[in-house]
Amino acid sequence: MKNTAFALSLLGTALLAGCQSSPSQLPEGSHQPIWVAKDLGLKQCEQVSSKEALKKTQSMLDQNQVQVLGAHCADDGMMRTQVCGAAQGKLGIYKIASFQLETAQSLGFKQVKEDQYKSVNCS
């Protein structure tokens, strides 16, 4: 009786382990690159460079095992009051695999189209 219960529990564990999906077992298209964006949080008159902010924001993805395939800075295109402390409107745009979108969204990133925002120099 104990051997049967043990064998059944082993079989159940093996079957459940087979349900786990790894990136290589994901549906076709889930490796397609997509773009996600997050405000870099830069303020006017700040001494922080957008290049530093881009790296810092990317580290959030890195720490959560989201592989970044490419990154650049962009401008959100909004008109802004020119006053110290106001937002700059600089975004970090990151290219990731589509199967990692949910993780990126849980970190506050939003899916965007590649050309949705005007790319700017990270300085």
N, C-alpha and C positions, 0 to 999 in steps of 0.2 A: 504494500500500500504506500509506504514512504517512498519507495523507488519510483512508483508511478507518478506520485505528486511532484517529486523532484524533476522527473523527466518532462512532465507537462509544463512546469514553471520554466524550465530551460528552453523548451520549445516556444513558449509564449514570449520570452525575452528575445529570442532570436528573431521571431516574426516582427516584434515591435521595432527592433533595431533596423530591420529592413525597410521600415516605413520612413526612416529618417532620410531627408533629402540633402545631398551635398551639392555644391555648385555644378559639378559635372553631371548630376542627374536631373538638373532643373530643365524645364521645357525649353525648346529651341526659342531663341529670341531673348531669353532672360540674361544673356551675356551682352546684348546690344548696349552700346554706351548711351547714356542719357546725361543731361546736364541738371545740376541742382545749384541753388544760389542761397546765400545768407548775407545779410547786412554785416559789414565789417565793424560796425559800431564806432566809426571814426567821427570825431567832432572837429569843427572848424577851429583853427588856431592851436590844435594839439600838435605835439612833437612826434607822435607815433606815425611811422610810415605805413602806407597801404601795403607795401611788400611784407613788412613784419606782421601786420594784421591778417594778411592772406595766409601766411604760414601758420599763425596761431589758430585761425579758424580751421585750417586743414588738419591741424593736430587733433581736433575733436573727432574728425572722421577716422584718422589713423588709429587713435586710441580705441575706437569701436570696430576695428577690423574692416572698415570700408576702404577699399583700395581706390586711391585717386589716380586717374589715368592722365589728367591734365588739369591745369588751373590758370585762371587769369582774373584780372580786376575788371570791373565794369561800373558804369554810372547808371543810376536808376532813372535818369532823365527828368526828374522832378525839379521844378524851380524852388530855390531855397532863399530864405533871408540870409544876408551876409552879416552874420554876427557870431562872435566867439561863443563856442558851446553848442551851436546848432549842428545838427547832423550834416555830414558831407554827402550822404547818399551813395557811398561807394559800396559795391557788392563784391563778394568773392564768388566766382562761378567755377564749379568743379565738375569734371567729367568722371562719372562712375558707371559701373555695370548696373543694368536695370534691376537685377535681382537684389541689389543692396539699397534700393530706393526707400523701402520701409524703415530701415535703420537710420538712414540719413534724415528722413522726415521726423523721426522720433527725437532727433537732435536739433530740430528747428530749421532744417533746410527745406526749401521748396523746389519742386521740379519746374524747370523753365525750358524754353526752346533755346537752341544754341545761339540764335541771332536775336533773341528777345530784347537784350540790353546792349548798349554800345560799349564795346571793349575800350578800356583806357589803360594807359601806362601805369603800372604799379611803381610808385616812387617812394 
